[in-house]
Amino acid sequence: MDGSAGIPEWVMWVGAAIGSMLGALVIRLGWKSAGGEKSGPSDGKTFTLDAALVDSGAVRLLTAAIEAHTMEAVAHRSEAEKARQIGYRMVEAVNSCAGEIEELRREIGDLSREIARSK
Amino acid sequence: MITGRIVERFRERVSEWFCAGYLFIWGASLLHPSAAFSAPGYAFFRKFGENDVGWTLAGIGLLWLLGLIVNGSRQKATSTIRLCCGVVGSVTFGLFGMGFVGSYYITGILSAGLGLNFLLSLLALYCLYWIAVDKRTNG
Protein backbone atom coordinates (compact mmCIF):
# COMPACT_ATOMS: atom_id res chain seq x y z
CA MET A 1 0.00 0.00 0.00
CA ASP A 2 3.02 2.28 0.26
CA GLY A 3 3.17 5.19 -2.17
CA SER A 4 -0.59 5.81 -2.51
CA ALA A 5 -2.16 9.09 -1.34
CA GLY A 6 -4.29 7.44 1.32
CA ILE A 7 -7.80 8.86 1.10
CA PRO A 8 -8.69 11.72 -1.28
CA GLU A 9 -8.85 15.26 0.11
CA TRP A 10 -12.51 15.71 -0.81
CA VAL A 11 -13.38 12.86 1.57
CA MET A 12 -11.86 14.91 4.39
CA TRP A 13 -13.92 17.96 3.36
CA VAL A 14 -17.10 15.87 3.28
CA GLY A 15 -16.17 14.45 6.68
CA ALA A 16 -15.66 17.95 8.09
CA ALA A 17 -19.03 19.08 6.68
CA ILE A 18 -20.85 16.04 8.09
CA GLY A 19 -19.09 16.55 11.45
CA SER A 20 -20.14 20.21 11.58
CA MET A 21 -23.75 19.32 10.73
CA LEU A 22 -23.72 16.60 13.40
CA GLY A 23 -22.37 19.16 15.88
CA ALA A 24 -25.13 21.62 14.99
CA LEU A 25 -27.73 18.86 15.37
CA VAL A 26 -26.39 17.90 18.81
CA ILE A 27 -26.43 21.57 19.91
CA ARG A 28 -30.04 21.88 18.74
CA LEU A 29 -31.03 18.72 20.63
CA GLY A 30 -29.35 19.98 23.81
CA TRP A 31 -30.88 23.44 23.40
CA LYS A 32 -34.40 22.05 22.94
CA SER A 33 -34.11 19.53 25.77
CA ALA A 34 -33.12 22.29 28.23
CA GLY A 35 -35.78 24.81 27.24
CA GLY A 36 -38.78 22.52 26.70
CA GLU A 37 -41.20 22.70 23.80
CA LYS A 38 -42.04 26.37 23.35
CA SER A 39 -44.71 26.10 20.66
CA GLY A 40 -47.76 23.84 20.70
CA PRO A 41 -48.11 20.84 18.41
CA SER A 42 -50.21 21.01 15.28
CA ASP A 43 -53.37 19.56 16.88
CA GLY A 44 -53.80 22.76 18.94
CA LYS A 45 -55.25 20.82 21.87
CA THR A 46 -52.25 20.46 24.14
CA PHE A 47 -49.08 22.38 24.82
CA THR A 48 -46.26 22.05 27.32
CA LEU A 49 -45.39 24.92 29.60
CA ASP A 50 -41.86 24.21 30.89
CA ALA A 51 -42.31 20.83 32.54
CA ALA A 52 -46.08 20.93 33.09
CA LEU A 53 -48.51 19.47 30.58
CA VAL A 54 -51.75 21.46 30.30
CA ASP A 55 -54.60 20.12 28.17
CA SER A 56 -57.62 22.00 26.87
CA GLY A 57 -60.04 20.17 29.24
CA ALA A 58 -58.22 21.47 32.30
CA VAL A 59 -58.23 24.99 30.88
CA ARG A 60 -62.02 24.75 30.23
CA LEU A 61 -62.65 23.57 33.82
CA LEU A 62 -60.57 26.43 35.19
CA THR A 63 -62.44 28.96 33.05
CA ALA A 64 -65.83 27.62 34.23
CA ALA A 65 -64.72 27.78 37.88
CA ILE A 66 -63.52 31.39 37.50
CA GLU A 67 -66.81 32.35 35.78
CA ALA A 68 -68.93 30.74 38.55
CA HIS A 69 -66.86 32.51 41.19
CA THR A 70 -67.34 35.85 39.42
CA MET A 71 -71.15 35.37 39.25
CA GLU A 72 -71.23 34.49 42.94
CA ALA A 73 -69.21 37.60 43.80
CA VAL A 74 -71.62 39.81 41.79
CA ALA A 75 -74.65 38.27 43.59
CA HIS A 76 -72.97 38.84 46.97
CA ARG A 77 -72.29 42.47 46.10
CA SER A 78 -75.97 43.02 45.12
CA GLU A 79 -77.19 41.48 48.41
CA ALA A 80 -74.77 43.64 50.40
CA GLU A 81 -76.05 46.79 48.62
CA LYS A 82 -79.68 45.92 49.48
CA ALA A 83 -78.75 45.36 53.16
CA ARG A 84 -76.94 48.69 53.24
CA GLN A 85 -80.00 50.50 51.84
CA ILE A 86 -82.34 48.84 54.39
CA GLY A 87 -80.01 49.88 57.22
CA TYR A 88 -79.97 53.48 55.94
CA ARG A 89 -83.77 53.60 55.80
CA MET A 90 -84.01 52.21 59.37
CA VAL A 91 -81.66 54.91 60.67
CA GLU A 92 -83.80 57.54 58.87
CA ALA A 93 -86.99 56.14 60.46
CA VAL A 94 -85.47 56.10 63.98
CA ASN A 95 -84.28 59.72 63.53
CA SER A 96 -87.77 60.73 62.42
CA CYS A 97 -89.33 59.00 65.48
CA ALA A 98 -86.91 60.83 67.80
CA GLY A 99 -88.02 64.17 66.28
CA GLU A 100 -91.68 63.29 66.74
CA ILE A 101 -91.11 62.32 70.40
CA GLU A 102 -89.26 65.57 70.98
CA GLU A 103 -92.21 67.52 69.58
CA LEU A 104 -94.70 65.61 71.75
CA ARG A 105 -92.64 66.36 74.84
CA ARG A 106 -92.70 70.07 74.02
CA GLU A 107 -96.48 70.06 73.50
CA ILE A 108 -97.04 68.18 76.76
CA GLY A 109 -94.89 70.80 78.52
CA ASP A 110 -96.91 73.65 76.97
CA LEU A 111 -100.19 71.99 77.95
CA SER A 112 -99.08 71.43 81.54
CA ARG A 113 -97.99 75.09 81.82
CA GLU A 114 -101.41 76.19 80.44
CA ILE A 115 -103.27 74.01 82.96
CA ALA A 116 -101.17 75.45 85.78
CA ARG A 117 -101.98 79.03 84.67
CA SER A 118 -105.77 78.34 84.44
CA LYS A 119 -105.88 77.12 88.06
CA MET B 1 -13.39 31.36 45.45
CA ILE B 2 -12.77 31.09 41.67
CA THR B 3 -10.90 27.80 42.15
CA GLY B 4 -13.72 26.55 44.36
CA ARG B 5 -16.28 27.19 41.63
CA ILE B 6 -14.09 25.51 38.99
CA VAL B 7 -13.66 22.44 41.24
CA GLU B 8 -17.41 22.37 41.92
CA ARG B 9 -18.25 22.37 38.18
CA PHE B 10 -15.31 20.13 37.25
CA ARG B 11 -17.29 17.01 38.20
CA GLU B 12 -19.97 17.66 35.57
CA ARG B 13 -17.47 18.91 32.98
CA VAL B 14 -14.72 16.33 33.42
CA SER B 15 -15.15 14.86 29.91
CA GLU B 16 -14.95 18.39 28.44
CA TRP B 17 -11.76 19.08 30.40
CA PHE B 18 -10.36 15.80 29.12
CA CYS B 19 -11.11 16.62 25.46
CA ALA B 20 -9.64 20.13 25.78
CA GLY B 21 -6.58 18.90 27.66
CA TYR B 22 -6.00 16.07 25.19
CA LEU B 23 -6.13 18.47 22.21
CA PHE B 24 -3.72 20.87 23.90
CA ILE B 25 -1.22 18.21 25.00
CA TRP B 26 -1.34 16.48 21.61
CA GLY B 27 -0.73 19.78 19.80
CA ALA B 28 2.07 20.71 22.21
CA SER B 29 3.70 17.29 21.67
CA LEU B 30 3.68 17.84 17.92
CA LEU B 31 5.41 21.19 18.43
CA HIS B 32 8.35 19.39 20.04
CA PRO B 33 11.36 19.32 17.65
CA SER B 34 11.28 15.51 17.37
CA ALA B 35 9.75 14.25 14.11
CA ALA B 36 6.53 12.70 15.37
CA PHE B 37 5.05 12.49 11.86
CA SER B 38 7.85 10.14 10.77
CA ALA B 39 5.95 7.34 12.55
CA PRO B 40 3.94 5.14 10.11
CA GLY B 41 0.65 5.96 11.86
CA TYR B 42 1.02 9.63 10.89
CA ALA B 43 1.87 8.99 7.22
CA PHE B 44 -1.31 10.68 5.97
CA PHE B 45 -0.70 13.83 8.06
CA ARG B 46 2.82 14.52 6.67
CA LYS B 47 1.46 16.69 3.84
CA PHE B 48 -0.17 19.07 6.34
CA GLY B 49 3.11 19.78 8.18
CA GLU B 50 3.79 18.79 11.79
CA ASN B 51 4.28 22.34 13.00
CA ASP B 52 1.01 23.64 11.49
CA VAL B 53 -1.03 20.75 12.84
CA GLY B 54 0.64 21.16 16.24
CA TRP B 55 -0.13 24.89 16.47
CA THR B 56 -3.74 24.31 15.33
CA LEU B 57 -4.42 21.57 17.86
CA ALA B 58 -2.64 23.34 20.72
CA GLY B 59 -4.48 26.59 19.89
CA ILE B 60 -7.93 24.97 19.91
CA GLY B 61 -7.10 23.05 23.09
CA LEU B 62 -5.77 26.13 24.86
CA LEU B 63 -8.80 28.23 23.87
CA TRP B 64 -11.15 25.48 25.08
CA LEU B 65 -9.22 25.21 28.37
CA LEU B 66 -9.36 28.98 28.85
CA GLY B 67 -13.09 28.89 28.13
CA LEU B 68 -13.52 26.22 30.79
CA ILE B 69 -11.39 28.07 33.34
CA VAL B 70 -13.23 31.38 32.85
CA ASN B 71 -16.62 29.75 32.45
CA GLY B 72 -16.03 27.78 35.64
CA SER B 73 -15.88 31.01 37.62
CA ARG B 74 -18.07 33.26 35.44
CA GLN B 75 -20.96 31.14 34.18
CA LYS B 76 -22.29 33.47 31.49
CA ALA B 77 -18.99 34.74 30.15
CA THR B 78 -17.50 32.15 27.85
CA SER B 79 -20.15 29.52 27.14
CA THR B 80 -20.10 30.49 23.43
CA ILE B 81 -16.34 29.83 23.26
CA ARG B 82 -16.90 26.41 24.84
CA LEU B 83 -19.67 25.72 22.32
CA CYS B 84 -17.47 26.66 19.32
CA CYS B 85 -14.49 24.73 20.68
CA GLY B 86 -16.78 21.72 21.24
CA VAL B 87 -17.81 21.74 17.56
CA VAL B 88 -14.23 22.30 16.33
CA GLY B 89 -12.88 19.67 18.72
CA SER B 90 -15.44 17.08 17.66
CA VAL B 91 -14.74 17.70 13.95
CA THR B 92 -10.96 17.67 14.58
CA PHE B 93 -11.06 14.31 16.37
CA GLY B 94 -13.26 12.89 13.58
CA LEU B 95 -10.87 14.18 10.90
CA PHE B 96 -7.90 12.71 12.75
CA GLY B 97 -9.72 9.37 12.86
CA MET B 98 -10.18 9.62 9.08
CA GLY B 99 -6.51 10.64 8.75
CA PHE B 100 -5.46 7.44 10.52
CA VAL B 101 -7.62 5.52 8.04
CA GLY B 102 -5.67 7.35 5.28
CA SER B 103 -2.39 6.35 6.95
CA TYR B 104 -3.55 2.74 6.96
CA TYR B 105 -4.20 2.93 3.22
CA ILE B 106 -0.69 4.36 2.68
CA THR B 107 1.38 2.13 4.96
CA GLY B 108 -0.87 -0.83 5.68
CA ILE B 109 -0.25 -0.33 9.41
CA LEU B 110 -3.35 0.09 11.53
CA SER B 111 -2.82 2.67 14.29
CA ALA B 112 -4.59 2.60 17.65
CA GLY B 113 -5.23 6.31 17.08
CA LEU B 114 -7.93 5.42 14.54
CA GLY B 115 -10.50 4.05 17.00
CA LEU B 116 -9.36 6.38 19.77
CA ASN B 117 -9.99 9.52 17.73
CA PHE B 118 -13.43 8.40 16.55
CA LEU B 119 -14.32 7.66 20.18
CA LEU B 120 -13.00 11.07 21.25
CA SER B 121 -15.11 12.64 18.52
CA LEU B 122 -18.19 10.97 20.02
CA LEU B 123 -17.11 12.11 23.51
CA ALA B 124 -16.75 15.69 22.22
CA LEU B 125 -20.27 15.45 20.72
CA TYR B 126 -21.56 14.28 24.09
CA CYS B 127 -19.81 17.27 25.72
CA LEU B 128 -21.36 19.51 23.08
CA TYR B 129 -24.87 18.34 24.00
CA TRP B 130 -24.33 19.25 27.66
CA ILE B 131 -22.65 22.58 26.78
CA ALA B 132 -25.82 23.46 24.80
CA VAL B 133 -28.00 22.43 27.78
CA ASP B 134 -25.78 24.48 30.12
CA LYS B 135 -25.88 27.52 27.82
CA ARG B 136 -29.66 27.37 27.48
CA THR B 137 -30.16 26.92 31.22
CA ASN B 138 -27.57 29.35 32.60
CA GLY B 139 -26.84 31.64 29.68
Interface residues (C-beta under 8 A of the other chain):
Chain A: M1 D2 G3 S4 A5 G6 I7 V11 M12 G15 A16 G19 S20 L22 G23 A24 V26 I27 R28 L29 G30 W31 S33 A34 G35
Chain B: A43 F44 L83 G86 V87 S90 V91 G94 L95 M98 G99 V101 G102 S103 Y104 Y105 I106 T107 G108 S121 L125 L128 Y129 W130 I131 A132 V133 D134 K135 R136 T137
